[in-house]
Amino acid sequence: HQFEPDPFVYQAKARNASARGGENAHSTVKPVPLMRHLCRLVTPAGGLVLDPFSGSGSTGVAALQEGLRFAGCEREPEYAATARRRLADASK
């Protein structure tokens, strides 16, 4: 039986420039595939994902891609603007 690493445990760090909606200057951008996996693990179908520290919106993008509702908060205007752009793109 050959060991196959879990792709979500060994997920590479997301590149800032790879975030949708333009350049993303946030220092801790999360990989959307990882956040989708986590949303599925802890949120019932049709549920609400709350991210009180939304940053550039990776969790929100993941929630929307999973068909979940999302509510997020971010105090930094630059990151909030990036999150809004990314969430708008994910909602299309």
N, C-alpha and C positions, 0 to 999 in steps of 0.2 A: 504494500500500500504506500504510494508515493505521497509525500507531504505537499499540499498545494496551499500557499499562503492566502489568507482571506484578503481580497482586494481592498476591503475597507479598513482593515487594520494597518495595512502597508501603503496607504494612499499617499502619493507625493503631495507636497505643499503646492497649493494653487499659485500660479503666477499672477501678479497684480494686473499685468497687461491683458491677461486672458479673460478677465471678467467682462461680461457683456455690458453694453451701454457705455462704452468708452473707457478711457484710462481709469484705473482704480488705484488710488494712492493709499488705501488702507493697509496697515502693516500685518494684519493677521487674516487675510482672505482665506476662507475655508473652501475646500473642494466641494462643488455642488453635488457630485455623486455620493460623497460621504454624508452630506447633510440630508439628502433624499433617503438614504438608508436609515439614518437616525430618526427622521420624521416617521417613516413606516414602522419602526420599532416601538415608538412610544405614543403614537397618535391614532385614535380610532378613525375608521372611514368617515369622511365628512367633518372631522374634528377641526379644532382651532389650535394653531401653533402660535405661541406667544414668545417673542424674543425681545426681552427688555434692553438688550444691548446689541442692536441690529447691525451696527457697523455698515458695511457696504451691501448688506442684504442677501448674502448667500443662503441663509436659512429660509428667508422668505421666498426666494426663487425656487428652492427645493420644495417647499411646502406647496406652492402653486403648481409646480410640475407634477406633484403627487395628487393633485385634485383636492387639496386641503385649504382651509381658510387660514389667513395669516394676519397677525397684528404685531407691529414692531415699534420700538422706540429707539431714537438715537439723538444724542445731544449735540453732536458735532455737525454743523450745517453742511460741510463738504461731503461727509460720509452719508448723511441723510439724502442729499441730492443724488449721489451715486446710487444709493439703494432705490430711490424712487424711479430712476431711469431703468435699472435692472428689473424691478418689479413690473413696470409698464411693459417692457419687452417680453417678460415671462407670461404676462396676461394675454398677449396676442394670440 
